[in-house]
Amino acid sequence: MKKIGIVVKDQEEAIDKGKVLEAWLKAKGIEVLTRQNIPAPITSKECLVENIPRAPLDLSCIVVLGGDGTFLSAVRWIQDTGIPVLGVNLGGFGFLTETSADQLFPIMEDVINDACTTEERILLSARVLRNGEGIACQTVLNDVVVNKEALARIAHIHTYINDDYLTTFKADGLIVATPTGSTAYSLSAGGPIIYPSLETIILTPICPFTLTNRSLILPDTATIKIRIDERDSNVFLTFDGQVGLHITYQDSVVIQKATHTIHMIRTPGLSYYDVLKAKLRWGGR
């Protein structure tokens, strides 16, 4: 490995850990590119405008020091480069950043010696069309969420699968998630846990008015189109909880599997079931 990227959370502990890792890598003759993650503002009244430079193609891998939010920001930086990424948890829950800080340097030894495995995860591509013209396009690892901002009001979310009308969700919102994102917002809204390497898309309504509206698991070949009703106002669309914009009845949101994937470096000896048991505290008294 000749060059490794480090993405650090804008937090003292992560910044200090990043400096130690950078010095450790340089002592081994490895060039380092460090990027501090500064959360993007997620509110936009009109068009979502974002110009994030793509990660350099000469990076052998990227190490993320922070929480899941920092990891999601790093995925947006990686884009379609195929650069493997390792998440080190210095944040809270940490489903994406599954590696603990005390495991960092032993795992980095394995990474440098090419003794680690990677797991491929699908992404979703979401486009917003206003009067037929594209105004926003984002790729997400976790989810695309349509959410009603006003209190005690529901949204009327017209949902189509492959141009076939499915239903109008009367709910606080709708989550379209990947298997990776099944343990994020979708899980909190009552959605299923899906093994992250599977290729499926999950629809989960948020607090639906009709109790028979439940989560739906779709094949990854499905194209989902969402429109809201003319009577709805203050409806917000977010991409991985990172960036977003307000949408109206004039907008169509089209979501499908992205053409590229992300490659996550796995912690040796740690299975996904170990992560579930640890994060969800299964098996404890």
C-alpha positions in Angstrom: 0.0 0.0 0.0 1.4 3.3 -1.1 -1.3 5.8 -0.1 -4.1 5.7 2.5 -6.9 8.2 3.1 -8.1 9.1 6.5 -11.5 10.8 7.1 -11.9 12.1 10.7 -14.9 13.4 12.5 -14.8 17.1 13.5 -14.2 16.1 17.1 -11.1 16.3 19.3 -10.9 12.6 20.0 -11.1 11.7 16.3 -8.7 14.4 15.2 -6.1 13.2 17.8 -6.6 9.6 16.7 -6.2 10.6 13.1 -2.8 12.3 13.9 -1.6 9.2 15.7 -2.7 7.0 12.8 -1.1 9.3 10.2 2.3 9.3 12.0 2.1 5.5 12.4 1.4 5.0 8.7 4.1 7.5 7.6 6.6 5.6 9.8 5.9 2.6 7.6 6.6 4.6 4.5 2.9 5.0 3.5 1.7 8.3 2.1 -1.4 9.7 3.9 -4.2 12.0 2.8 -6.3 13.3 5.8 -9.7 14.8 5.3 -11.7 16.4 8.1 -15.4 15.7 7.9 -17.5 18.9 8.4 -21.2 18.0 8.3 -23.0 19.6 5.4 -26.2 21.7 6.0 -29.2 19.5 5.1 -31.7 22.2 4.5 -32.5 23.6 1.0 -35.7 25.3 0.0 -35.1 24.8 -3.7 -32.5 23.0 -5.6 -29.9 20.7 -3.9 -26.5 22.0 -5.0 -23.5 20.1 -3.9 -20.0 19.9 -5.3 -18.0 17.3 -3.4 -14.7 16.4 -5.1 -14.2 12.7 -5.7 -11.6 10.8 -3.6 -8.3 10.4 -5.5 -8.1 7.1 -7.4 -4.6 6.4 -6.1 -5.8 5.7 -2.6 -5.4 2.0 -1.6 -8.1 2.4 1.1 -9.9 4.9 3.3 -10.1 4.8 7.1 -13.0 6.6 8.7 -12.6 7.7 12.3 -15.9 8.8 13.8 -19.5 7.5 13.8 -21.9 6.4 11.2 -22.6 9.9 10.0 -18.9 10.4 9.3 -18.9 7.1 7.5 -21.8 8.1 5.3 -20.0 11.4 4.4 -16.9 9.3 3.4 -19.1 7.2 1.1 -20.2 10.3 -0.7 -16.6 11.3 -1.1 -15.6 7.8 -2.4 -18.4 7.9 -5.0 -17.8 5.3 -7.7 -14.0 4.9 -7.2 -14.3 1.4 -5.7 -11.9 2.3 -2.9 -12.3 0.0 0.1 -13.3 1.7 3.3 -12.8 0.8 7.0 -15.0 2.3 9.7 -13.6 2.8 13.2 -16.2 3.7 15.8 -15.5 6.9 17.7 -19.1 7.9 17.8 -22.3 6.5 19.2 -24.1 3.3 18.0 -21.9 2.5 15.1 -23.4 -0.1 12.8 -21.3 1.1 9.9 -18.2 1.8 11.9 -18.1 -1.7 13.4 -14.3 -1.7 14.3 -13.5 -0.5 17.8 -10.7 2.1 18.4 -8.6 -0.4 20.3 -8.6 -2.8 17.3 -7.4 -0.1 14.9 -3.7 -0.8 14.6 -3.9 -4.6 14.5 -6.5 -4.4 11.8 -4.4 -1.8 9.9 -1.5 -4.3 10.0 -3.8 -6.8 8.3 -4.9 -4.1 5.8 -1.3 -3.2 4.9 -0.4 -6.9 4.5 -3.5 -7.5 2.3 -4.9 -10.0 4.9 -8.4 -8.4 5.2 -11.6 -9.2 3.3 -14.1 -6.8 1.9 -17.9 -7.0 1.6 -19.8 -5.5 -1.2 -22.9 -3.4 -0.4 -25.4 -2.0 -2.8 -26.2 1.7 -3.0 -29.4 3.5 -4.1 -29.5 6.3 -6.7 -32.2 8.9 -6.1 -33.2 11.6 -8.6 -35.7 14.5 -8.1 -37.5 15.7 -11.2 -39.4 19.0 -11.1 -41.7 19.4 -14.1 -39.6 16.8 -15.9 -36.3 18.5 -15.2 -33.7 17.0 -12.8 -33.0 19.2 -9.9 -31.2 16.8 -7.5 -29.4 13.5 -7.7 -27.7 11.6 -4.9 -26.3 8.2 -4.2 -27.0 6.8 -0.7 -25.8 3.8 1.3 -28.5 3.8 4.0 -31.8 5.4 2.9 -33.9 8.0 1.1 -36.6 9.5 3.4 -39.7 11.5 2.7 -40.8 13.2 5.9 -43.5 15.6 7.0 -42.2 18.5 9.0 -45.5 19.9 10.4 -46.7 18.4 13.7 -49.9 16.3 13.8 -50.2 16.2 10.0 -49.8 13.3 7.7 -48.4 13.2 4.2 -50.1 11.5 1.2 -47.3 9.7 -0.6 -48.3 8.2 -3.9 -46.0 5.2 -4.6 -45.3 3.4 -7.8 -43.2 0.3 -8.5 -41.9 -0.1 -12.0 -44.6 2.4 -13.1 -47.3 0.2 -11.5 -49.3 2.1 -8.8 -48.7 0.4 -5.4 -50.6 2.6 -2.9 -50.9 6.0 -1.3 -49.2 5.9 2.1 -51.0 8.1 4.5 -48.2 8.5 7.0 -45.6 10.7 8.7 -43.3 9.7 5.9 -41.7 6.9 3.9 -38.3 5.3 4.1 -36.6 3.6 1.1 -33.7 1.7 2.4 -30.9 -0.6 1.4 -30.1 -3.8 3.4 -27.2 -1.8 5.0 -29.8 0.9 6.0 -32.2 -1.7 7.4 -30.6 -1.2 10.8 -30.9 2.6 10.7 -34.1 4.7 10.5 -36.1 1.9 8.9 -35.5 -0.4 11.9 -36.7 2.4 14.3 -39.9 2.7 12.1 -40.6 -1.0 12.5 -38.8 -2.3 9.4 -37.1 -5.7 9.1 -33.4 -6.4 9.6 -31.9 -7.6 6.3 -28.5 -9.2 5.9 -26.4 -6.4 4.5 -24.9 -8.2 1.5 -28.3 -9.1 0.1 -29.5 -7.1 -2.9 -33.0 -5.9 -2.0 -34.8 -2.6 -1.4 -37.0 -1.9 1.6 -40.0 0.3 1.8 -41.0 1.3 5.3 -43.8 3.7 6.1 -43.3 6.0 9.2 -46.3 5.8 11.5 -48.9 4.9 8.8 -52.5 5.9 9.3 -53.6 2.5 7.9 -52.2 -0.2 10.2 -52.1 -2.7 7.4 -49.4 -0.6 5.6 -46.3 -2.6 6.6 -42.7 -2.8 5.4 -42.3 -4.2 1.9 -39.1 -5.9 0.6 -38.6 -5.5 -3.1 -36.0 -7.0 -5.6 -33.1 -4.7 -6.3 -34.3 -4.5 -9.9 -37.3 -2.4 -8.9 -37.6 1.3 -9.7 -39.6 3.2 -7.1 -41.4 6.5 -8.0 -42.8 8.8 -5.3 -45.0 11.8 -5.5 -46.8 13.7 -2.8 -50.3 15.1 -2.9 -51.1 18.7 -3.8 -52.6 19.3 -0.4 -49.3 18.5 1.3 -46.8 21.2 2.4 -43.6 21.2 4.3 -42.4 17.9 3.0 -38.7 17.2 3.2 -36.6 14.7 1.3 -33.3 13.6 2.9 -30.4 11.5 1.5 -28.7 9.4 4.1 -29.6 12.1 6.7 -26.7 14.1 5.2 -28.3 16.5 2.7 -31.8 17.2 1.5 -34.4 19.6 0.1 -38.1 20.5 0.3 -40.3 18.8 -2.3 -43.8 19.6 -3.6 -46.5 17.9 -5.6 -44.7 19.1 -8.7 -41.8 16.8 -8.0 -41.2 13.1 -8.7 -38.6 11.2 -6.7 -37.2 8.2 -8.6 -35.2 5.7 -6.7 -33.3 2.6 -8.0 -30.2 0.6 -7.3 -27.1 2.5 -8.2 -24.7 1.3 -10.9 -21.8 1.0 -8.5 -21.3 -0.5 -5.0 -19.2 0.2 -1.9 -16.6 -2.1 -0.6 -16.4 -2.3 3.2 -13.3 -3.8 4.9 -14.5 -6.4 7.4 -13.0 -6.8 10.9 -11.3 -10.2 11.1 -13.1 -12.7 13.3 -16.2 -10.5 13.7 -19.4 -11.7 12.0 -22.4 -9.6 11.2 -24.3 -11.6 13.9 -21.7 -10.5 16.4 -22.3 -6.9 15.4 -26.1 -7.4 15.8 -25.7 -9.0 19.2 -23.4 -6.2 20.4 -25.3 -3.2 19.0 -28.8 -4.5 19.9 -27.8 -6.2 23.1 -29.2 -9.5 22.2 -28.7 -12.4 24.5 -28.1 -10.1 27.6 -30.1 -10.2 30.8 
